[in-house]
């Protein structure tokens, strides 16, 4: 999650917008954008991309990419902010070596692999 701040002066009205962004993972549409605005004429309404303005300031199930957030106050002041939802890739697994079991039911097979592409510890479950 990270935050982006944007400020706009228009007709002596000051509007400050903060975005909190949770990135999508593995190419899924599971990102989230939260918007908070202060100042201006109050009574904020929000719009994602070309959608209609509404009071909901949290957008869920957002796909990776660049989205346009518009914030409008009671005075008609509109602030536009671009929000980039990144795609957090899943792990990449590379098999380096493997050997089959010697006989059905035995537990003497093996596999050697590397896991990369993530910033967190990887937990593997083998059955």
N, C-alpha and C positions, 0 to 999 in steps of 0.2 A: 504494500500500500504506500502511496506517496501523495503529496498534496501539491496543488498548483494554485497560486493566488493571482488574481487579475483585478485591476482597478480601472475605473473609467470616470472621467469628469465630463458631464454633459449638462448644459443649462444650469450650472452651479449645483448640480446634484451629484454627490459622491456615492458610488456603489462599489463595494468590495466583494469579490466572489472567491470562494475556496472550493476546490475539487479534491475529493479523496478518491483514489482509483485503486481497485483491486484488479490485478491483471488476470486474464484468462489463462487456462492451462491446457496443454496438449491440443491446441487448435479448437477447443470447445467454445461455445458461446456461454461462458460462465464467469465473465468479468462483471465488475460492478463499479458504477460511478455515483458518488454522493456529492450533492451540491449544497453549499451554505452561502447565503448572501447577507450582507449587513449594509447599513447606510441607506443612501437614496431615499426614496419616498416610502419605503416599507411595503408591506403587502405583496411580497414577491411571488411570482409564478415562474415556472421553469419549462423548458422545451428541449427535447433531445432531437438533434438533426432537424428534419422538416416537420416534426410532430407538432401538435397543438400545445399551447401553453396550459399548464395545470399546476396544482399545488404540490404534487408529488415531486420530491427532490432527490429520490433514490432510484437509479435505473439498474435493474438486475438482468442477468442473462445477456450481457453485452458481448458481442464477438470482438476478437482482436481487430484493431484498426483505429482510425482517427474519427472521432465523433465531435459534432458541434453542439455545445451547450449554450442555450440562450436564457438569460435571466432578465425579467421585466419587472419594474416596480410600479407603484400606483401612479407615478408621474409619467409613465410611458417610456422611461429610460430603459434601453435594452443594452445589456452587456453580452458580448459573444466571446466564448472561450473555447479553444480546441482542447479536447481530451484524448490522449493516446492510450488505448488499452493494448498492452503488449501481450504477446503469446509466450507463456512459459512452457518450454518443451519438456517432454517426458524424458526418461532415461533412455540411453542407447546401449544395447547389450550386444557384445561381440563374443562369439564362441571361439576360444583359442584352441581347445582340444577336447575330445570326448572319447569314451570307450564304453561299449555295450556291456551288459551284465554277462557273466560266463554261462549262466543257465537261468531259465525262468524261475522267479521267486528269490533269487539271490540278490544281495544288496552290495555287489562289488563293482557296479558301473561307476563312471565318474564323468565330470564335466568341469572344465576350467574356462572361466569367462571374465570379461571386464565390463564394468558398468561405468558410463560417463554421461555427461550432459545435464547434470543437476547440481544444485548447490547444497543439497541436503543429503544426509546419510541415506543409503539405499538398503532396504530390507528385502531379501529374496526368500521366496518360499518354494521349495522343490518337493514335488510329490512323485 
